[in-house]
Amino acid sequence: MVQNRFRVGLYMSGMFLAGFFSCLSVAQGQTWTQIGNLPSGYDLRCAYFWDTQHGVVGGVNYIYTYNSGVWTQATYPEPPGIIKSLRLLDPTHLYAASGQTDVWVSIDSGVTWALTGTGLANADDIYLGADGKIHGMNIGG
């Protein structure tokens, strides 16, 4: 039995977002449809999409939400710095690694963000450990 898989992908030119596309993967090939454009001049680093109509992107000094074709800048607890990853670690909490002083959390699909209190500044990525706590990782070690 052939299963169709739905994927959301990014098309990037250098570090600038050229557009968002959805991909419906089938046994015979792929079909791509552009679903939106982020305003030009942004240094995109990460994205999380629930479907082709709802998502969040982060990068150097910003986080934007995407809702049915409209990009809106999020509300931050501090200046963003470089947002390096976005992770949905449970069904209701989206995390951003990392703000300038801490990992951020959103409970409204990225519209507003709050500090988590983990103290993990400048983490490149995060994960939920077996101990139930958020842990940070850095590419450099």
Salt bridges, closest charged atoms under 4 A:
ASP43 OD2 - ARG45 NH2 3.01
ASP51 OD1 - HIS54 ND1 2.92
ASP90 OD1 - HIS93 ND1 2.89
ASP124 OD1 - LYS84 NZ 3.11
ASP125 OD2 - ARG87 NH2 2.66
ASP131 OD1 - HIS135 NE2 2.99
